[in-house]
Structure formats: structure tokens, C-alpha cells
Amino acid sequence: MRIRLDPWPIDTLDPQMSLNAFKGDVIDIESNRWERLARRTIPQNLHTVYVVDGKPRMEARLLVENGAAPLFGGYGAYVVGAVELDPHGRREAQLQHVRASRILALCGDVKAEGARLIPRNPHTGELLYRVENAEGNTQSAPAQKIQSLMLREEQKLSHAFASQVPWSEDDDEEDLAALTLQDGPVRPGFGGGAVVGCVKTMQTLYVSADRAYLLSELRPGERSPILYFRYDGSGEARFTWYVRLCDAEFYQHPYAGVMRLEMHAGDNTELPNIVRAIADLSGDLLCKLASKAHKDPRAPQNLIPTRALEQAMGRAMGDASLVMRRIRAHIAQELGQPLGGVA
């Protein structure tokens, strides 16, 4: 018996590895040979990489008395933003579009006005919440609504930055000048751009058990061949491949240091040249952006720009305890009750 550690700390939401088998068909689309593919350098025509991420936060849960049956609701916020960088290191990285949106999510068809939380101290700024209706009437529905709004905004930002992907020979060929690395899988309803979903955990394994050995044999910067899969019950298809960012420590499981990448696959099983080009450069790019274990407990998959972006998004949302005090003061005012000592 051999025991190995999962590299991520126990207090993270998920382990780095679960290895649930994918329930669907996976097709070899790049090569019939299942072998390691060498690391390749980043081409000079790729001059900009955007690392995009989003962060939601529930700030207060509500119970709304509106007629016969009470409804659930909540105050919350989300931030979406990007880090713009030169993959060749010719200019400093910059934060882009890091903005907070505040949501008053209400279950059912409640008609309500947005909330404007005005502080006693004008220098701390107003908090403006727009109303969004959540489906159903459960405690989790408001949080799910805020999560879905964040994911949609994240996709819009990712595709706004990226070069277009020609899906067939009839499409105009565009040089790969701008590439977006998006934290997490790509989402349904969006496509056509050079957007790569970076899946940090291995909750689902998209290779069969007899092929999984290749993932442990990958060296830093090497990748697997590109695969094609389609989700059951939907028309959403993906190209996917695995890249190793760093060697696993001797005490870690053999897939530590491996990340799965994916892109939209369009309506057919043809592999566009630009997708192959992105896969070829992904190993070199991600090895340069990978975090180190002594600085980030989710290393190497939590990329250095992603960590910087997470910190900036936290600042944009503001201090959670101060926001909660402002919400309490606002509700007290609505109820005509005094509540002292609130900023």
C-alpha cells in the first residue's frame, strides 16, 4: 500500500483531486497516439494574455414578508476583473475592469426598488443594490442567482478580450494576438473566442483508467493530446487537454501539478488550427504563470495573476463586516427604529 497526499490544504472548498469518471463519450481528435507532447515556446504574435476571474459574496440573508407566504432573499455582491499581461515579459501586468456589482436578490416575482445605503460618513461611499429576481423560493436561491450573474459577466469579459477562433476553412483566419485564460471551465452559451478554461481541480477524469498513466508521466510544460467530448443531454461540446505545471513532490499523488484546460468546440468535430496552436503554447505559458507552494497553498494551479486578481476583487467588494453594519442600519431605518454606532 502506498499513501500519497492531496497537495491542497484541508480548509479549501474541494480537494485538488476526486477523479470521478466522466459519463459521456470522449474522442481522440488530435492524434490516435496517446503520448506526451513536448513543450513549445510562446509565439511572438501573441502579445497579450488576459487572466479573468470572478468572485461572488453573500452579504446578508433576508426573509421577506410579502402577503401570505414569506420569501427568501439576500444582499450580495460580485466582482469580475482581469489581469492584462505580456507573455514575453516586455511590460508590467495591469489590472483591468475590476468592478463590484451589488445585488438585492429576491425570490418569486416580488416587485421592489433597489436599495441605496447612504453612510453617515460620506467619505465611505454609497452602496447601491439593484434588484434581481431568483427562481424558486429556497434559502440557496439568492446565492445561486448572484453566482449565475457573476458567471455570465465573467464570460462576457473573457470573450470581449480574446481573438476570434475560425471554426472552418470558410471563416476568416485571425492571428492569435490576444488570449484569455479564464479561471474555471468555459460556460454554455458562449463561443467563438480564444478563451481557455483553466480547471484547477480534477473532480472529473476525462480519460479512461487505462490512459490515466500519461498524466503522471507528463513533465513540466508537456501536454496530452487534445480530446473532444460532449456533455450528455446537451449540445455543448469541448476540446480539452492536460498540462503539467510542475513536478509533483515525492509525497504527493502523481497528478499533483497537472491542470486540465478546455475550449468551446463549436458544432463539429474538426480541430481548428488555432486551438492546436493554443494547446501547443499552453505548457510554456502556464509554467511561467504557475504559483509556488510557499506563497500559495493552491499552487501551482492557482496562477500568480489569479491570486493578485482575487486580492483586488476582495478590496473592490469592501469589508464584509462594515457592509453588514450598513445593511442593518438601512433595515432599521426602513422599520423606523434607531440603530446607533453604524458607519
Sine and cosine of phi, psi and omega as CSV:
sin_phi,cos_phi,sin_psi,cos_psi,sin_omega,cos_omega
0.00,0.00,0.74,-0.68,0.03,-1.00
-0.88,-0.48,0.77,-0.64,-0.01,-1.00
-0.95,-0.32,0.74,-0.67,0.03,-1.00
-0.75,-0.66,0.48,-0.88,-0.03,-1.00
-1.00,-0.01,0.59,-0.81,0.28,-0.96
-0.96,0.27,0.75,-0.66,-0.14,-0.99
-0.95,0.30,-0.32,0.95,-0.06,-1.00
-1.00,0.08,0.53,-0.85,-0.04,-1.00
-0.91,0.41,0.39,-0.92,-0.11,-0.99
-0.94,0.35,-0.34,0.94,-0.05,-1.00
-1.00,0.03,0.05,1.00,0.11,-0.99
-0.97,0.23,0.36,-0.93,-0.09,-1.00
-0.88,0.48,-0.67,0.74,-0.04,-1.00
-0.77,-0.64,0.44,-0.90,0.17,-0.98
-0.94,0.35,0.28,-0.96,0.03,-1.00
-0.95,0.31,-0.34,0.94,-0.08,-1.00
-0.62,-0.78,0.73,-0.68,0.18,-0.98
-0.79,-0.61,-0.58,0.82,0.10,-0.99
0.90,0.44,0.68,0.73,0.17,-0.99
-0.95,0.30,0.69,-0.73,-0.04,-1.00
-0.94,0.34,0.68,-0.74,0.05,-1.00
-0.95,0.31,0.77,-0.64,-0.02,-1.00
-1.00,-0.09,0.99,0.13,-0.02,-1.00
0.11,-0.99,0.04,-1.00,-0.01,-1.00
-1.00,0.02,0.70,-0.72,0.08,-1.00
-0.86,-0.51,0.77,-0.64,-0.12,-0.99
-0.90,-0.45,0.66,-0.75,0.18,-0.98
-0.95,0.31,0.90,-0.44,-0.06,-1.00
-0.91,-0.41,-0.36,0.93,-0.01,-1.00
-0.99,-0.12,-0.65,0.76,-0.08,-1.00
-0.39,-0.92,0.54,-0.84,0.10,-1.00
-0.99,0.11,-0.14,0.99,0.01,-1.00
-1.00,-0.10,0.86,-0.50,-0.01,-1.00
-1.00,-0.03,1.00,-0.07,-0.12,-0.99
-0.51,-0.86,0.29,-0.96,0.04,-1.00
-0.92,0.39,0.65,-0.76,0.06,-1.00
-0.92,-0.39,0.72,-0.69,-0.19,-0.98
-0.92,0.38,0.44,-0.90,0.10,-1.00
-0.93,0.38,0.70,-0.71,0.03,-1.00
-0.83,-0.56,0.48,-0.88,-0.05,-1.00
-0.96,0.26,0.37,-0.93,0.01,-1.00
-0.97,0.26,0.79,-0.61,-0.01,-1.00
-0.93,0.38,0.47,-0.88,-0.06,-1.00
-0.93,0.38,-0.43,0.90,-0.03,-1.00
-0.95,0.32,-0.29,0.96,0.10,-1.00
-0.99,0.13,0.97,-0.22,-0.11,-0.99
-0.97,-0.25,-0.24,0.97,-0.03,-1.00
-0.62,-0.79,0.72,-0.69,0.13,-0.99
-0.85,-0.53,0.74,-0.68,0.07,-1.00
-0.94,-0.35,0.76,-0.64,0.09,-1.00
-0.96,-0.29,0.91,-0.42,-0.13,-0.99
-0.93,-0.37,0.65,-0.76,0.04,-1.00
-0.48,-0.88,0.25,-0.97,0.06,-1.00
-0.65,-0.76,0.35,-0.94,-0.04,-1.00
-0.57,-0.82,0.88,-0.48,0.07,-1.00
-0.99,-0.14,0.33,-0.94,0.06,-1.00
-0.44,-0.90,0.79,-0.61,0.19,-0.98
-1.00,0.10,0.75,-0.66,-0.08,-1.00
-0.95,-0.31,-0.45,0.89,0.06,-1.00
-0.28,-0.96,0.66,-0.75,0.09,-1.00
-1.00,-0.05,0.56,-0.83,-0.06,-1.00
-0.80,-0.60,0.46,-0.89,0.23,-0.97
-0.84,-0.54,0.90,-0.44,-0.12,-0.99
-0.98,-0.19,0.86,-0.51,0.05,-1.00
-1.00,0.00,0.95,-0.31,-0.12,-0.99
-0.63,-0.78,0.96,0.29,-0.01,-1.00
1.00,-0.05,-0.67,-0.75,-0.16,-0.99
-0.93,0.37,-0.76,0.65,-0.12,-0.99
-0.91,-0.42,0.71,-0.71,0.06,-1.00
-0.93,0.36,0.46,-0.89,0.00,-1.00
-0.86,-0.51,0.50,-0.87,0.05,-1.00
-1.00,0.04,0.45,-0.89,0.04,-1.00
-0.34,-0.94,-0.06,-1.00,0.02,-1.00
-0.11,-0.99,0.54,-0.84,0.21,-0.98
-1.00,0.02,0.66,-0.75,0.02,-1.00
-0.38,-0.93,0.02,-1.00,-0.01,-1.00
-0.48,-0.88,0.37,-0.93,0.16,-0.99
-0.58,-0.81,0.44,-0.90,0.04,-1.00
-0.76,-0.65,0.68,-0.73,0.13,-0.99
-0.80,-0.60,0.65,-0.76,0.00,-1.00
-0.31,-0.95,-0.04,-1.00,-0.06,-1.00
-0.56,-0.83,0.41,-0.91,0.23,-0.97
-0.94,-0.35,0.82,-0.57,0.05,-1.00
-0.99,-0.14,0.78,-0.62,-0.04,-1.00
-0.58,-0.81,0.37,-0.93,0.11,-0.99
-0.99,-0.10,0.88,-0.48,-0.05,-1.00
-0.91,0.42,-0.24,0.97,0.03,-1.00
-0.99,-0.15,0.04,1.00,0.08,-1.00
0.96,0.30,0.45,0.89,-0.06,-1.00
-1.00,0.01,-0.14,0.99,0.07,-1.00
-0.48,-0.88,0.32,-0.95,-0.04,-1.00
-0.96,0.29,0.52,-0.85,0.07,-1.00
-0.95,0.31,0.52,-0.86,-0.02,-1.00
-0.70,-0.71,0.56,-0.83,0.13,-0.99
-0.98,0.21,0.61,-0.79,-0.01,-1.00
-0.70,-0.71,0.71,-0.70,0.19,-0.98
0.83,0.56,0.63,0.78,0.04,-1.00
-1.00,0.05,0.99,-0.14,-0.09,-1.00
-0.72,-0.69,0.61,-0.79,0.03,-1.00
-1.00,-0.08,0.66,-0.76,0.15,-0.99
-0.88,-0.48,0.73,-0.68,-0.04,-1.00
-0.94,-0.35,0.71,-0.70,-0.17,-0.99
-0.82,-0.58,0.72,-0.69,0.24,-0.97
-0.97,-0.24,0.99,-0.15,-0.08,-1.00
-1.00,-0.03,0.84,-0.54,-0.04,-1.00
-0.83,-0.56,0.73,-0.68,0.03,-1.00
-0.96,0.27,0.41,-0.91,0.03,-1.00
0.97,0.22,-0.33,-0.95,-0.05,-1.00
-0.97,-0.24,0.58,0.81,-0.02,-1.00
-0.90,0.44,0.77,-0.64,0.09,-1.00
-0.99,-0.12,0.89,-0.46,-0.05,-1.00
-0.55,-0.83,0.37,-0.93,0.07,-1.00
-1.00,0.00,0.39,-0.92,0.07,-1.00
-0.91,0.42,0.32,-0.95,-0.03,-1.00
-0.98,-0.21,0.71,-0.70,0.06,-1.00
-0.88,-0.48,0.96,-0.30,-0.07,-1.00
-0.99,-0.12,0.95,-0.32,-0.07,-1.00
-0.98,-0.20,0.83,-0.56,-0.03,-1.00
-0.98,0.18,0.36,-0.93,0.13,-0.99
-0.92,0.40,-0.59,0.81,0.04,-1.00
-1.00,-0.09,0.94,-0.33,-0.09,-1.00
-0.90,0.43,-0.30,0.95,-0.03,-1.00
-0.96,0.28,-0.26,0.97,0.00,-1.00
-1.00,0.05,-0.12,0.99,0.13,-0.99
0.99,0.11,0.40,-0.92,0.03,-1.00
-1.00,0.09,0.40,-0.92,0.14,-0.99
-0.90,-0.44,0.89,-0.45,-0.06,-1.00
-0.94,-0.34,0.88,-0.48,-0.01,-1.00
-0.94,-0.34,0.80,-0.59,0.11,-0.99
-0.99,-0.11,0.50,-0.87,-0.07,-1.00
-1.00,0.07,0.72,-0.69,0.13,-0.99
-0.73,-0.69,0.72,-0.69,0.02,-1.00
-1.00,0.03,0.72,-0.69,0.01,-1.00
-0.98,-0.19,0.56,-0.83,0.01,-1.00
-0.96,0.27,0.58,-0.82,0.03,-1.00
0.97,0.22,-0.19,-0.98,0.04,-1.00
-0.53,-0.85,0.95,0.32,0.03,-1.00
-0.81,-0.59,0.29,-0.96,0.00,-1.00
-0.89,0.46,-0.51,0.86,-0.06,-1.00
-1.00,0.07,-0.23,0.97,-0.09,-1.00
-0.86,0.50,-0.69,0.72,0.03,-1.00
-0.87,0.49,-0.67,0.74,0.03,-1.00
-0.90,0.43,-0.63,0.78,0.03,-1.00
-0.90,0.43,-0.59,0.81,0.03,-1.00
-0.90,0.43,-0.71,0.70,0.01,-1.00
-0.90,0.43,-0.63,0.78,0.05,-1.00
-0.89,0.46,-0.69,0.72,-0.02,-1.00
-0.92,0.39,-0.61,0.79,0.06,-1.00
-0.89,0.45,-0.66,0.75,0.01,-1.00
-0.90,0.44,-0.70,0.71,-0.03,-1.00
-0.89,0.45,-0.64,0.77,0.02,-1.00
-0.91,0.41,-0.67,0.74,0.02,-1.00
-0.91,0.41,-0.59,0.81,0.03,-1.00
-0.89,0.45,-0.68,0.73,0.01,-1.00
-0.91,0.42,-0.68,0.73,0.00,-1.00
-0.86,0.50,-0.68,0.73,-0.01,-1.00
-0.93,0.38,-0.66,0.75,-0.01,-1.00
-0.85,0.52,-0.73,0.69,-0.07,-1.00
-0.98,0.22,-0.41,0.91,0.06,-1.00
-0.92,0.40,-0.52,0.86,-0.05,-1.00
-0.99,0.11,-0.51,0.86,-0.30,-0.96
-1.00,0.10,0.42,-0.91,0.19,-0.98
-0.91,0.41,0.40,-0.92,0.02,-1.00
-0.99,0.14,0.52,-0.86,0.01,-1.00
-0.97,-0.25,0.88,-0.48,0.09,-1.00
-0.97,0.25,0.85,-0.53,-0.08,-1.00
-1.00,0.04,-0.30,0.95,0.00,-1.00
-0.57,-0.82,0.13,-0.99,0.00,-1.00
-0.91,0.41,-0.34,0.94,0.00,-1.00
-0.99,0.16,-0.31,0.95,0.01,-1.00
-0.98,0.22,0.49,-0.87,0.06,-1.00
-0.91,0.41,0.74,-0.67,0.03,-1.00
-0.98,0.17,0.76,-0.65,0.01,-1.00
-0.84,-0.54,0.73,-0.68,0.05,-1.00
-0.88,0.48,0.57,-0.82,0.04,-1.00
-0.98,0.20,1.00,0.03,-0.03,-1.00
-0.99,-0.14,-0.55,0.83,-0.05,-1.00
-0.73,-0.69,0.78,-0.62,-0.04,-1.00
-0.82,-0.57,0.67,-0.74,0.06,-1.00
-0.94,-0.33,0.79,-0.61,0.18,-0.98
-0.98,-0.20,0.90,-0.43,-0.05,-1.00
-0.96,-0.28,0.74,-0.67,0.01,-1.00
-0.95,0.33,0.88,-0.48,-0.03,-1.00
0.99,-0.12,0.10,-0.99,-0.04,-1.00
-0.93,0.36,0.41,-0.91,0.13,-0.99
-0.94,0.33,0.46,-0.89,-0.16,-0.99
-0.95,-0.30,0.42,-0.91,0.03,-1.00
-0.88,0.47,0.49,-0.87,0.09,-1.00
1.00,-0.02,-0.06,1.00,0.01,-1.00
-0.80,-0.60,0.56,-0.83,0.02,-1.00
-0.09,-1.00,0.10,-1.00,0.07,-1.00
1.00,-0.08,-0.12,0.99,-0.02,-1.00
-0.90,-0.43,0.31,-0.95,0.05,-1.00
-0.98,0.18,0.95,0.32,-0.03,-1.00
-0.90,-0.45,0.83,-0.56,-0.02,-1.00
-0.93,-0.37,0.84,-0.55,0.11,-0.99
-0.99,0.12,0.82,-0.57,-0.01,-1.00
-0.98,-0.21,0.96,-0.27,-0.07,-1.00
-1.00,-0.10,0.95,-0.32,-0.15,-0.99
-0.97,0.26,-0.54,0.84,-0.04,-1.00
-0.98,-0.20,0.30,-0.95,0.03,-1.00
-0.91,-0.41,0.89,0.46,0.03,-1.00
-0.94,0.34,-0.57,0.82,0.02,-1.00
-0.85,-0.53,0.69,-0.72,0.01,-1.00
-0.97,-0.23,0.85,-0.52,-0.08,-1.00
-0.99,-0.12,0.20,0.98,0.13,-0.99
-0.85,-0.53,0.47,-0.88,0.01,-1.00
-0.94,0.33,0.32,-0.95,-0.06,-1.00
-0.85,0.53,-0.56,0.83,-0.03,-1.00
-0.98,0.21,-0.09,1.00,0.04,-1.00
-0.94,-0.34,-0.16,0.99,-0.10,-0.99
-0.90,0.44,-0.37,0.93,-0.01,-1.00
-0.83,0.56,-0.53,0.85,-0.07,-1.00
-0.89,0.45,-0.57,0.82,-0.03,-1.00
-0.89,0.45,-0.60,0.80,0.02,-1.00
-0.97,0.23,-0.35,0.94,-0.01,-1.00
-1.00,0.03,-0.22,0.98,-0.01,-1.00
-0.86,0.51,0.63,-0.77,0.11,-0.99
-0.99,-0.16,0.34,-0.94,-0.04,-1.00
-0.79,0.61,0.79,-0.62,-0.01,-1.00
1.00,-0.03,-0.28,0.96,0.03,-1.00
-0.99,0.13,0.36,-0.93,-0.01,-1.00
-0.69,-0.72,0.24,-0.97,0.14,-0.99
-1.00,0.08,0.24,-0.97,0.19,-0.98
-0.89,0.46,0.39,-0.92,0.01,-1.00
-0.97,0.24,0.68,-0.73,0.05,-1.00
-0.91,-0.42,0.30,-0.96,0.02,-1.00
-0.80,-0.59,0.75,-0.66,0.07,-1.00
-0.60,-0.80,0.35,-0.94,0.02,-1.00
-0.75,-0.66,0.71,-0.70,0.03,-1.00
-0.93,0.36,0.65,-0.76,0.04,-1.00
-0.89,0.46,0.66,-0.75,0.08,-1.00
0.97,0.25,0.19,0.98,0.04,-1.00
-0.54,-0.84,0.29,-0.96,0.03,-1.00
-1.00,0.01,0.12,0.99,-0.07,-1.00
-0.98,0.18,0.86,-0.51,0.02,-1.00
-0.88,-0.47,0.41,-0.91,-0.05,-1.00
-0.67,-0.74,0.51,-0.86,0.32,-0.95
-0.99,-0.10,0.64,-0.76,0.00,-1.00
-0.57,-0.82,0.47,-0.88,0.08,-1.00
-0.40,-0.92,0.27,-0.96,-0.03,-1.00
-0.92,-0.38,0.61,-0.79,0.01,-1.00
-0.74,-0.67,0.64,-0.77,0.12,-0.99
-0.99,-0.12,0.76,-0.64,-0.02,-1.00
-1.00,-0.07,-0.51,0.86,0.02,-1.00
-0.34,-0.94,0.27,-0.96,0.06,-1.00
-0.93,0.36,0.55,-0.84,0.11,-0.99
-0.98,0.20,0.62,-0.79,0.12,-0.99
-0.92,0.39,0.41,-0.91,-0.11,-0.99
-0.87,0.49,-0.43,0.90,-0.05,-1.00
-1.00,-0.08,-0.01,1.00,-0.01,-1.00
-0.99,-0.13,0.35,-0.94,0.05,-1.00
-0.91,0.41,0.41,-0.91,-0.18,-0.98
-0.92,0.38,-0.24,0.97,0.01,-1.00
-1.00,-0.07,0.01,1.00,0.08,-1.00
-0.87,0.49,0.67,-0.74,-0.03,-1.00
1.00,0.02,-0.01,1.00,0.00,-1.00
-0.97,-0.23,0.65,-0.76,0.06,-1.00
-0.81,-0.59,0.60,-0.80,0.11,-0.99
-0.99,-0.14,0.71,-0.70,0.03,-1.00
-0.90,-0.43,0.49,-0.87,0.03,-1.00
-0.52,-0.85,0.44,-0.90,0.07,-1.00
-0.67,-0.74,0.41,-0.91,0.11,-0.99
-0.87,0.49,0.57,-0.82,-0.07,-1.00
-0.94,-0.35,0.01,1.00,0.03,-1.00
0.94,0.34,-0.42,-0.91,-0.11,-0.99
-0.98,-0.18,-0.03,1.00,-0.02,-1.00
-0.70,-0.72,0.04,-1.00,-0.04,-1.00
-0.98,-0.20,0.31,0.95,0.11,-0.99
-0.97,0.24,0.66,-0.75,0.01,-1.00
-1.00,-0.08,0.95,-0.31,0.01,-1.00
-0.90,0.44,0.56,-0.83,0.00,-1.00
-0.86,0.52,-0.57,0.82,-0.07,-1.00
-0.94,0.35,-0.50,0.87,0.06,-1.00
-0.93,0.37,-0.67,0.74,0.06,-1.00
-0.89,0.46,-0.65,0.76,0.01,-1.00
-0.89,0.45,-0.65,0.76,0.03,-1.00
-0.91,0.42,-0.68,0.74,0.04,-1.00
-0.88,0.47,-0.64,0.76,-0.01,-1.00
-0.88,0.47,-0.64,0.77,-0.06,-1.00
-1.00,0.06,-0.22,0.97,-0.14,-0.99
-0.88,0.47,-0.59,0.80,-0.02,-1.00
-0.90,0.44,-0.74,0.68,0.00,-1.00
-0.90,0.44,-0.69,0.72,-0.02,-1.00
-0.90,0.44,-0.74,0.67,-0.07,-1.00
-0.95,0.32,-0.53,0.85,0.09,-1.00
-0.89,0.45,-0.56,0.83,0.03,-1.00
-0.95,0.30,-0.50,0.86,-0.08,-1.00
-0.99,-0.12,-0.12,0.99,-0.08,-1.00
-0.91,0.42,0.62,-0.78,0.03,-1.00
-0.99,0.14,0.23,-0.97,-0.01,-1.00
-0.94,-0.33,0.55,-0.83,-0.12,-0.99
-0.88,0.47,-0.53,0.85,-0.03,-1.00
-0.97,0.24,-0.16,0.99,0.03,-1.00
-0.92,-0.39,-0.40,0.92,-0.06,-1.00
-0.60,-0.80,0.86,-0.51,-0.03,-1.00
-0.92,0.40,-0.29,0.96,0.03,-1.00
-0.98,-0.19,0.37,0.93,0.03,-1.00
-0.92,0.38,0.46,-0.89,-0.07,1.00
-1.00,-0.01,-0.04,1.00,-0.15,-0.99
-0.93,0.37,-0.52,0.86,0.06,-1.00
-0.98,0.19,0.99,-0.12,-0.17,-0.99
-0.89,0.47,0.44,-0.90,-0.01,-1.00
-0.83,0.56,-0.72,0.70,0.05,-1.00
-0.90,0.43,-0.56,0.83,0.01,-1.00
-0.90,0.44,-0.68,0.73,0.01,-1.00
-0.89,0.45,-0.68,0.73,0.03,-1.00
-0.89,0.45,-0.63,0.78,0.01,-1.00
-0.92,0.38,-0.64,0.77,0.04,-1.00
-0.86,0.51,-0.65,0.76,0.02,-1.00
-0.92,0.40,-0.66,0.75,0.01,-1.00
-0.92,0.40,-0.61,0.79,0.01,-1.00
-0.92,0.38,-0.59,0.81,0.07,-1.00
-0.89,0.46,-0.66,0.76,0.04,-1.00
-0.91,0.41,-0.61,0.79,-0.03,-1.00
-0.91,0.42,-0.55,0.83,0.00,-1.00
-0.98,0.21,-0.38,0.92,0.02,-1.00
1.00,0.05,0.14,-0.99,-0.03,-1.00
-0.94,0.35,0.83,-0.55,-0.10,-1.00
-0.90,0.44,-0.61,0.79,-0.01,-1.00
-0.93,0.38,-0.62,0.78,0.04,-1.00
-0.92,0.39,-0.66,0.75,0.04,-1.00
-0.88,0.48,-0.68,0.73,0.00,-1.00
-0.88,0.47,-0.64,0.77,0.05,-1.00
-0.89,0.46,-0.63,0.77,0.02,-1.00
-0.91,0.40,-0.63,0.78,0.02,-1.00
-0.91,0.42,-0.69,0.72,0.04,-1.00
-0.87,0.49,-0.67,0.74,0.01,-1.00
-0.90,0.43,-0.62,0.78,0.00,-1.00
-0.91,0.41,-0.70,0.71,0.01,-1.00
-0.92,0.40,-0.63,0.78,0.05,-1.00
-0.87,0.49,-0.66,0.75,0.02,-1.00
-0.90,0.43,-0.66,0.75,0.02,-1.00
-0.88,0.47,-0.56,0.83,0.00,-1.00
-1.00,0.04,-0.05,1.00,0.01,-1.00
0.96,0.28,0.44,0.90,0.00,-1.00
-0.91,-0.41,0.66,-0.75,0.02,-1.00
-0.96,0.28,0.55,-0.83,0.09,-1.00
-0.58,-0.82,0.97,-0.25,-0.10,-0.99
-1.00,0.07,0.23,-0.97,0.12,-0.99
0.95,0.30,0.45,0.89,-0.02,-1.00
-0.93,-0.37,0.73,-0.68,-0.04,-1.00
-0.94,0.34,0.00,0.00,0.00,0.00
